[in-house]
Amino acid sequence: MQNIKRVLYILYLISKKPPSEKLTTQINFIFIRYKLAKYIILTYRKIKNTLIFFLSIPEYLIIFIIIIFFLILRSVIKIKIFELETRAIGAFGLPTEIFLCEKKLGLHSNKKNEFIVCFPNNKISNLFLFKKFKQNLFVVPILFFKKIFFLSNTISFFKLFLSSHRNWRYHHNSLQYVDIHDVLSKTKPIIDFSNEELEEGRKFLESFDIKAKDSFFCFNSRSKYYASEIDNSCRNSDINLQIKGIENIVNENFKAFRMGSVKQNPIITENKNIIDYTNLKERSDFLDIYLLFNCKFMVSTGTGLDTVPVLNRKKVLYVNYYLQDVHHQPGGYVPIIVPKKFMDLKRKILIPYREVFDKNLLRCVSVQELNKLGYNLIDNSKDEILAAIKEMYELSFRQDHAIDDEYSYKNKNLEALNKNFWNYYEKKYLFKPRPRVMSISENFIHNNFSLFI
């Protein structure tokens, strides 16, 4: 940095008058040092790349041998490969569940001479869930198989090694995350708990005076702590905006767990029926899955974590929801959403969602990016979230409640506005159809009528 300042200062002096002999010497000295440094860096890179190439030769030879072996085996057994996306819970849990359910229903080739293997990512987001899914998968080491997989997606000839798993990199319009065959409603959950695991979970719940007959639900909110973000994601919101609604429905026989695998700011409440599980020392990969799997329902904001209840066919309420990835959500399991609002910073008014779609504001990832376009996000109020949680509570405890229930509106005019909203969404994003059975909170439409016209 000092050298850069010196160069700029020298250039400034040169522009004022011809350089002196001393100044010329300084310039030459600085640029000789710069050229030397540049030469050393380029030389280092060449040496490094050459070493990597030669050191990789044995690895590529092994890969070549494996491929030849697979080709020879094809007359007897056909090896198929896919990537098990263990890097994040959202990319891992639900897509794997959907794939295994599709396989169970025969939607993936079940020929006797085909054998499907998969390899994990370097990072495994939840070791307990990984252990459970491994009981239904043949998992191979990432070494060698990762490169064979990416080679198979690059060279047409090697596509014969690919399974029908819909990888996010190569199946942009039909992600494995999306239940395109509606298999979740046709199958039972893939994973189950052993007697020992059930006992461990029971003891944990009893430590908070939650008995077998009692119900509990989970809630969470995406925050900057999730990925150590510098810019504020449009998907983030304050967990404490949910507390008023959570406090309204908890009681001695119905408690709530604040979820999250990363320690965050404590929730602000004195209600003993609300447990800040995220910051407990007992938090574990097992309990993360056990609680989310067995909760009555979940309140969340559209994160990877809130797909875990769907593994057990439980429903989720989305509040403070940024509509960007609505087309990815599991149909039938997110019956109610409360979207964030958009404000025009110049006019100081909230804009209707029709304008949000027309101007394609959902392409923005961060609030800073949205601000540059002249708009800002407005989070849901505590009362809006309270009303939606009440709606979710009533839906979850209805006696005639079924998996594929449509959220029913009391006011038919508001129901018509909800349908218009989704029709316009599909019109603007033809390749991103809305999930089945997803509706805007009736109370939210009622109190924000002008945003849906």
Disulfide bonds with the S-S distance in Angstrom:
none
